[in-house]
């Protein structure tokens, strides 16, 4: 299930207050995020396919099991879209 288009229209980057673009995350980043968020899901595997990209802030907010994680501290640098480095687990 994708992010509701109506929700996407009203969501704004918490840092820049700019618009967000729905993007597909590189496979390496997806796998790393699944590991990072696994502890928050007891009996199911977290699903990570997309993120919300802020061009103004150059940050990517991951969408984990259809929930946008809109915390600046949890955002990934925009470079993950070009190179695909894996984010560090906490």
Backbone torsions as a table, in degrees:
resi	resn	phi	psi	omega
1	UNK	NA	133.1	-179.0
2	UNK	-91.9	170.0	176.8
3	UNK	-67.6	134.3	179.3
4	UNK	-57.2	127.9	-179.7
5	UNK	-56.1	-33.9	178.1
6	UNK	-67.2	-39.0	177.5
7	UNK	-66.0	-43.1	179.6
8	UNK	-59.4	-34.7	179.2
9	UNK	-66.5	-32.2	-176.2
10	UNK	-96.5	-20.1	178.7
11	UNK	-67.6	141.7	177.8
12	UNK	-133.3	153.8	178.1
13	UNK	-62.9	127.7	179.4
14	UNK	-64.2	-24.2	-178.3
15	UNK	-87.6	-51.0	-175.1
16	UNK	-98.3	-16.2	-174.8
17	UNK	66.5	15.4	178.1
18	UNK	-86.6	177.7	-179.8
19	UNK	-73.9	163.7	-178.7
20	UNK	-123.1	148.4	-179.8
21	UNK	-118.5	131.4	177.3
22	UNK	-74.9	124.8	-178.1
23	UNK	-131.6	156.0	174.3
24	UNK	-89.5	133.7	-178.7
25	UNK	-85.6	145.5	175.1
26	UNK	-61.6	150.6	-176.1
27	UNK	-54.9	-43.9	179.6
28	UNK	-59.6	-41.1	-179.5
29	UNK	-67.9	-41.7	178.2
30	UNK	-57.2	-49.4	-177.8
31	UNK	-60.9	-42.6	-179.8
32	UNK	-65.3	-39.3	179.0
33	UNK	-68.4	-36.8	176.7
34	UNK	-59.6	-44.5	178.2
35	UNK	-64.3	-42.4	-178.7
36	UNK	-61.4	-42.1	-175.1
37	UNK	-95.3	-2.2	-177.1
38	UNK	-54.4	-40.6	-176.7
39	UNK	-64.4	-19.3	180.0
40	UNK	-83.9	-9.4	-178.6
41	UNK	-117.8	117.4	-172.9
42	UNK	-76.9	-59.3	-172.5
43	UNK	-110.1	11.8	179.7
44	UNK	-141.7	157.5	179.4
45	UNK	-83.6	128.3	176.0
46	UNK	-64.7	144.5	178.8
47	UNK	-107.8	124.0	179.1
48	UNK	-132.2	114.4	178.1
49	UNK	-126.9	-35.9	-171.8
50	UNK	-126.1	170.1	174.0
51	UNK	-146.0	171.6	175.8
52	UNK	-112.5	119.1	-174.3
53	UNK	-100.8	128.6	174.3
54	UNK	-103.5	109.2	178.1
55	UNK	-65.4	-37.4	-178.7
56	UNK	-63.0	-45.1	-177.4
57	UNK	-93.4	-11.0	-176.0
58	UNK	54.8	47.6	178.8
59	UNK	-127.4	151.0	175.8
60	UNK	-119.2	121.9	177.0
61	UNK	-97.1	117.3	-176.6
62	UNK	-70.1	152.3	173.1
63	UNK	-110.0	115.7	-175.6
64	UNK	-114.0	115.7	-178.3
65	UNK	50.0	49.7	176.8
66	UNK	69.2	13.5	178.5
67	UNK	-114.6	113.9	176.1
68	UNK	-66.9	126.1	178.3
69	UNK	-92.1	94.4	-171.4
70	UNK	-96.6	46.5	178.0
71	UNK	-110.3	129.8	-178.7
72	UNK	-57.9	-39.9	-179.3
73	UNK	-66.6	-21.5	-179.9
74	UNK	-97.5	-7.0	-178.7
75	UNK	-70.4	151.5	178.1
76	UNK	-100.9	150.1	176.3
77	UNK	-66.1	147.0	-179.0
78	UNK	-57.4	-22.0	-179.5
79	UNK	-61.7	-20.2	-179.7
80	UNK	-61.8	-21.0	179.5
81	UNK	-74.4	-28.4	179.7
82	UNK	-89.9	-48.6	-171.9
83	UNK	-99.3	-29.2	-178.6
84	UNK	73.4	33.2	177.9
85	UNK	-68.7	148.1	-179.6
86	UNK	-79.4	132.8	175.4
87	UNK	-70.1	152.0	-179.7
88	UNK	-77.2	143.3	175.4
89	UNK	-79.1	149.0	-179.4
90	UNK	-67.5	NA	NA
